[in-house]
């Protein structure tokens, strides 16, 4: 996978007038990786570098001969210990954005770091590193003119547009290639298509996280929102996990946005279903109740806001890794091998926009994981304050 200097295969081109058209040679997988602008380090089960691409050589400032055979700890010093910890697990995925990294003793710099297991090769992993996109750019903060609301076109929208356009072209090209291939080669085009779709979905989630405008909140029945989310889950899943209900029918309407609340519930219920799938008798329970004493101290206008309505989504799965429990609402933190770590970050954002609070706890004695959503009663949030949040 190191740089070889060999010419790339000819593209399909129309030659001089009268000359036959040359068919494009199908590129080898190694050349595809070698062409990536991202630094790729292939690690064996002992976390030793097995091969690198030219971008990795450029990032490290060393040739492949000086990188191959060295342990990842010799090359990289991560300020965030979680990165090496996830690599040691061997089968975990991680995306750490804007991480402080020292490469071969050089000065620390900000890099985006991704780890991924190699399919059908237990213990083998890819470590993908590239220069971090500025935090200001991803958050939409900072100056700059342009079109759009408030006179500024925010960076997330620009990035989404610029990335999705070539993604559509890549997907279309993969589908065209698929028609010409046979046998095992078709799996490669299927992989390209699936990964393009995954990246597009990831971009959509990142846009949702970066959105500044809030949807207006209105009084609504909490139990109707729960039933709506349950119906969606039931229609989209062939699973047999029954959701147990323990509702307090005396609860007053809550102040929330209907679509946002349903999205929150869909995320929590889907996570609960996936978490308890491996349990001998999988169980999910949804409970609503009054929870006196819960108060959000930074309510609209700086005044204390009571959050007396609690909705709890529980499952009897194994629970979140203790190392991740304090970080599960942060972007790109996930315990799932195929997860991107954006679902709970979006949940927290939507709940905060509704002036609510979301928390997580684990009952080890009984073997239950609980996610608790606390919301204000309708009429306790000033309408003026909620309107200000939608601007």
C-alpha positions in Angstrom: 0.0 0.0 0.0 3.1 2.2 0.1 3.8 4.7 -2.7 5.1 2.8 -5.7 5.4 5.5 -8.3 3.6 3.3 -10.8 1.3 5.1 -13.3 -2.4 4.8 -12.7 -4.5 2.8 -15.2 -5.6 4.8 -18.3 -9.1 6.2 -18.1 -11.6 5.4 -20.8 -10.9 8.1 -23.4 -11.8 8.7 -27.0 -8.6 8.8 -29.0 -7.8 10.7 -32.1 -10.5 10.7 -34.8 -10.8 7.2 -36.2 -9.1 5.5 -33.3 -11.0 2.9 -31.2 -12.1 3.9 -27.8 -9.9 2.5 -25.0 -11.7 0.8 -22.2 -10.8 1.9 -18.6 -8.8 -0.6 -16.7 -10.4 -1.5 -13.4 -8.3 -0.1 -10.6 -6.9 -2.5 -8.0 -8.1 -2.0 -4.4 -4.5 -1.1 -3.3 -4.4 1.7 -5.8 -7.8 3.0 -4.7 -6.5 3.3 -1.1 -3.2 4.8 -2.4 -5.3 7.5 -4.1 -7.1 8.6 -1.0 -6.2 12.0 0.3 -6.7 10.7 3.8 -3.8 9.1 5.7 -4.5 5.4 6.1 -2.5 3.2 8.5 -3.3 -0.5 8.4 -2.7 -2.1 11.8 -2.2 -5.8 12.5 -3.8 -7.5 15.6 -0.7 -6.3 17.6 -1.3 -2.7 16.7 1.8 -2.7 14.5 1.7 -0.8 11.2 1.5 -3.2 8.3 1.1 -0.8 5.5 0.5 2.9 4.7 -0.7 5.0 1.8 1.2 8.0 0.4 -1.0 10.4 2.4 0.1 8.7 5.6 3.7 9.1 4.5 3.1 12.8 3.9 1.4 13.2 7.3 4.2 11.5 9.2 7.0 13.0 7.1 8.5 9.5 6.8 8.5 6.9 4.1 6.7 3.6 4.3 10.0 1.8 5.2 10.3 3.8 8.3 6.7 3.5 9.3 5.9 -0.2 8.6 6.8 -2.4 11.5 6.4 0.2 14.2 3.7 0.2 16.8 1.0 2.8 16.7 2.1 4.0 20.1 5.5 4.8 18.7 4.1 6.9 15.9 1.1 8.6 17.6 0.7 10.3 21.0 -2.9 11.0 21.6 -4.0 13.5 24.3 -7.3 11.6 24.5 -6.5 8.1 26.0 -9.9 6.8 24.7 -8.4 6.6 21.2 -5.7 4.0 22.1 -8.2 2.2 24.3 -10.6 1.8 21.4 -7.8 0.6 19.2 -6.8 -2.0 21.8 -10.4 -3.4 21.7 -9.7 -4.4 18.1 -13.3 -4.4 16.9 -14.5 -0.9 17.8 -15.2 2.1 15.7 -14.3 5.6 16.8 -14.4 9.1 15.2 -12.6 11.7 17.3 -12.9 15.1 15.8 -10.3 17.8 16.4 -8.1 15.6 18.7 -4.7 16.8 19.9 -2.1 14.4 18.4 1.7 14.3 18.3 3.1 12.4 15.3 6.6 11.0 15.8 7.4 13.6 18.5 6.5 16.6 16.4 4.5 19.5 17.8 1.0 18.7 18.8 -1.6 19.5 16.1 -5.4 19.1 15.7 -6.4 16.0 13.7 -9.6 14.1 13.0 -9.0 10.4 13.9 -11.1 7.5 12.8 -10.6 3.8 13.6 -12.5 0.9 11.9 -12.1 -2.9 11.9 -11.2 -4.6 8.6 -14.2 -6.8 7.5 -13.5 -10.6 7.7 -10.0 -10.0 9.2 -10.3 -10.3 13.0 -8.0 -8.0 14.8 -6.9 -6.0 11.8 -7.9 -2.3 11.8 -7.5 0.8 9.8 -6.4 4.1 11.4 -7.5 7.0 9.3 -6.1 10.5 10.1 -6.5 13.9 8.4 -6.2 17.5 9.3 -9.1 18.7 11.4 -11.8 21.0 10.1 -11.9 24.0 12.3 -14.4 23.9 15.2 -15.7 27.3 14.2 -16.5 26.0 10.7 -18.5 23.0 11.9 -20.4 25.0 14.5 -21.2 27.8 12.1 -19.7 30.4 14.4 -17.4 33.2 13.4 -17.5 35.9 10.9 -17.8 36.0 7.2 -20.4 37.2 4.8 -22.7 35.4 2.3 -26.3 34.7 1.6 -28.8 33.2 3.9 -30.6 34.0 7.1 -29.0 36.9 9.0 -26.7 37.6 6.0 -24.5 34.6 6.5 -24.5 31.2 4.9 -23.3 28.9 7.6 -20.4 26.5 7.0 -22.3 23.3 7.8 -24.7 23.9 4.9 -21.8 24.8 2.6 -19.9 21.6 3.6 -23.1 19.5 3.2 -23.6 20.9 -0.3 -20.0 20.5 -1.4 -19.8 16.9 -0.1 -23.1 15.5 -1.2 -22.7 16.5 -4.8 -19.6 14.4 -5.4 -21.1 11.6 -3.3 -24.0 11.4 -5.7 -21.5 11.1 -8.6 -19.6 8.4 -6.8 -22.8 6.4 -6.1 -23.9 6.7 -9.7 -20.5 5.6 -11.0 -20.5 2.6 -8.6 -23.9 1.6 -9.9 -22.7 1.7 -13.5 -19.7 -0.4 -12.7 -21.9 -2.9 -10.9 -23.7 -3.7 -14.2 -20.4 -4.6 -15.8 -18.9 -6.7 -13.0 -19.5 -10.3 -12.1 -19.0 -12.6 -9.1 -17.0 -11.4 -6.1 -16.2 -8.1 -7.8 -19.8 -6.9 -7.4 -19.3 -6.9 -3.7 -16.9 -4.0 -4.0 -19.4 -1.8 -5.8 -22.0 -2.7 -3.2 -19.6 -1.7 -0.5 -19.0 1.7 -2.2 -22.8 2.3 -2.5 -23.4 1.4 1.1 -20.6 3.6 2.4 -21.8 6.6 0.3 -25.3 6.2 1.7 -23.8 6.0 5.3 -21.8 9.2 4.7 -24.8 11.0 3.4 -26.8 10.0 6.5 -24.0 11.1 8.7 -23.9 14.5 7.0 -27.7 14.9 7.6 -27.2 14.1 11.3 -24.4 16.7 11.5 -26.6 19.3 9.9 -29.3 18.6 12.5 -26.8 19.1 15.3 -25.5 22.4 13.8 -29.0 23.9 13.2 -29.4 27.0 15.3 -33.2 27.6 14.7 -35.6 25.9 17.0 -39.1 24.6 16.3 -41.8 26.3 18.4 -43.1 24.4 21.4 -46.8 23.9 22.1 -48.9 22.2 24.7 -49.2 18.5 23.9 -50.1 15.1 25.4 -47.0 13.2 26.3 -48.6 9.8 26.1 -49.8 10.5 22.6 -46.3 11.2 21.5 -45.1 8.0 23.1 -47.7 5.9 21.3 -46.9 7.6 18.0 -43.2 6.7 18.4 -44.1 3.1 19.4 -46.2 2.7 16.3 -43.3 3.8 14.1 -41.0 1.4 15.8 -43.5 -1.5 15.4 -44.0 -0.7 11.7 -40.3 -0.6 10.9 -39.1 -3.6 13.0 -39.7 -7.3 12.8 -38.6 -7.7 16.4 -40.8 -9.2 19.1 -39.8 -7.0 22.0 -42.9 -5.8 23.8 -42.8 -2.3 25.2 -44.2 -2.2 28.7 -46.1 0.9 29.7 -46.6 2.5 33.1 -48.4 5.8 32.5 -49.8 8.3 34.9 -53.0 9.4 33.3 -53.3 12.5 35.5 -50.3 14.2 34.0 -51.0 17.6 32.5 -49.9 18.6 28.9 -46.2 19.3 28.5 -44.6 22.2 26.6 -42.7 20.7 23.7 -42.4 20.4 20.0 -44.3 17.4 18.7 -42.0 16.4 15.9 -38.9 16.9 18.0 -40.3 14.9 20.9 -41.2 12.0 18.7 -37.7 12.1 17.3 -36.3 12.0 20.8 -38.5 9.0 21.7 -37.6 7.2 18.5 -33.9 7.5 19.3 -34.3 6.3 22.9 -36.7 3.4 22.0 -34.5 2.2 19.1 -31.4 2.3 21.3 -33.2 0.4 24.0 -34.4 -2.3 21.5 -30.9 -2.8 20.2 -29.4 -2.8 23.7 -31.5 -5.6 25.0 -31.6 -7.8 21.9 -29.0 -10.1 23.4 -30.8 -10.5 26.7 -32.5 -13.9 27.4 -35.9 -12.2 27.9 -35.5 -8.7 26.3 -37.6 -6.0 28.1 -38.3 -2.3 27.4 -40.3 -0.2 29.8 -41.7 3.3 29.4 -42.9 5.1 32.5 -44.3 8.6 33.1 -44.7 10.3 36.5 -44.5 13.5 38.5 -41.0 14.1 39.7 -41.1 16.9 42.3 -37.9 18.9 43.0 -36.5 18.7 39.4 -35.5 22.2 38.4 -33.6 23.7 35.5 -31.7 26.7 36.9 -31.0 28.3 33.6 -34.6 28.7 32.3 -35.8 31.5 29.9 -34.9 34.9 31.1 -32.5 33.4 33.7 -35.3 32.4 36.0 -35.5 28.9 37.6 -37.8 26.6 35.6 -39.4 23.5 37.2 -39.4 20.3 35.2 -41.9 18.1 37.1 -42.8 15.7 34.3 -40.6 12.7 33.9 -40.6 10.1 31.1 -38.3 7.2 31.6 -37.2 4.7 28.9 -35.6 1.6 30.4 -34.1 -1.6 29.0 -32.6 -4.8 30.6 -29.6 -4.9 28.3 -26.0 -5.0 29.4 -25.8 -1.2 29.7 -23.3 1.3 28.4 -19.6 0.7 28.8 -18.6 2.4 32.2 -15.8 4.2 30.4 -18.3 5.9 28.1 -21.2 6.7 30.5 -20.0 10.2 31.3 -19.7 11.0 27.6 -22.6 9.3 25.8 -24.3 12.6 25.0 -21.2 14.0 23.2 -20.9 13.8 19.4 -19.1 10.8 18.0 -19.1 8.8 21.2 -20.7 5.4 20.7 -20.4 1.8 21.9 -21.9 0.4 18.7 -19.6 -1.2 16.2 -21.6 0.4 13.4 -22.7 3.5 15.1 -21.6 7.1 14.5 -22.3 8.5 17.9 -24.7 11.3 16.8 -28.1 10.0 18.0 -27.8 10.9 21.7 -26.1 14.1 20.9 -29.1 15.1 18.7 -31.4 13.9 21.5 -29.8 16.2 24.0 -29.9 19.2 21.6 -33.6 18.7 20.9 -34.4 18.3 24.6 -32.5 21.4 25.5 -34.4 23.4 22.9 -37.6 22.3 24.6 -36.2 23.7 27.9 -36.0 20.1 29.2 -33.3 17.8 30.5 -32.1 14.3 29.6 -30.0 12.1 31.9 -28.8 8.5 32.0 -28.2 6.1 34.9 -27.6 2.4 35.4 -29.2 0.1 38.0 -26.6 -2.7 38.3 -28.5 -4.5 41.0 -31.6 -5.0 38.9 -29.8 -5.0 35.5 -31.7 -2.0 34.0 -30.5 1.1 32.1 -32.6 4.2 32.4 -32.8 7.3 30.3 -34.9 10.0 32.0 -36.4 12.9 30.2 -37.7 15.8 32.3 -40.0 18.4 30.7 -41.9 21.6 31.8 -45.7 21.7 32.2 -47.5 23.6 29.5 -47.9 27.3 30.5 -44.8 27.5 32.6 -42.5 28.5 29.7 -43.1 32.1 28.6 -44.3 32.1 24.9 -42.1 35.1 24.2 -39.0 33.3 25.4 -39.8 30.3 23.3 -40.3 32.5 20.2 -36.9 34.1 20.8 -35.3 30.7 20.5 -36.8 30.1 17.1 -35.2 33.2 15.5 
